[in-house]
Amino acid sequence: MSFLPFILIFFIFYFLLIRPQQKRQQQQEAMLQAIEKGDNVVTSGGIHGKVTGVTDDVLTVEVAAIKGERIRLKVARAKIDSVLKAKGEES
């Protein structure tokens, strides 16, 4: 009977902290795997750009075009924070 409070605390932590974090992590991993060429993304550093190339772990992101030259960065897939939807595109 003295273990009942500890078991109760464990279940509270599981349902309020651990389980939601696992769901967020799964959603983030699914979002990262679904990135395709042409998607607009934001990196964890705050850089906005358009994906122009995709490999297993590295994305090529076009961030600007200056005087006809395109500025492209290679970014680790894990450092993408979010994928932005284009106007008119449904989720």
PyMOL commands that set and color helices and strands:
alter all, ss='L'
color gray80, all
select helices_A, chain A and resi 4-33+77-79
alter helices_A, ss='H'
color red, helices_A
select strands_A, chain A and resi 40-43+48-54+58-66+69-76+80-84
alter strands_A, ss='S'
color yellow, strands_A
deselect
rebuild
show_as cartoon
